Amino acid sequence: MPTDKADIFTLARFGNLDNFKSKLIIGQINRKSEGGSGLLHYAISGNKFDIASFLITSGIDVNLTNSDGQTALHRICVNQNLDVAKEHVKGRVTRTLCH
């Protein structure tokens, strides 16, 4: 998929780590898309666990919720990756998994 003109959310979901890093403005790491999801939601939904890990180690707010009230940890339950789940928990998750 060509990513030259892709926005940061598209890159989080479909891009590669190098392209994502080159376009990310670190001060906007906790920004939400018009649809209400954060970069970590997009990365996990796209099975881009390298990008997800990068975001977590870069200090993204792992408790950021989307418009449905879900954190990225909810997405990990659907798009399973134990390593990213462990990093997510190490990122000091403060919300409960179940509502």
Secondary structure, DSSP 8 states (H G I E B T S, - for coil): ---TT--HHHHHHHS-HHHHHHH--GGGTT-B-TTS-BHHHHHHHTT-HHHHHHHHHTT--TT---TTS--HHHHHHHS--HHHHHHHHHTT--S-S--
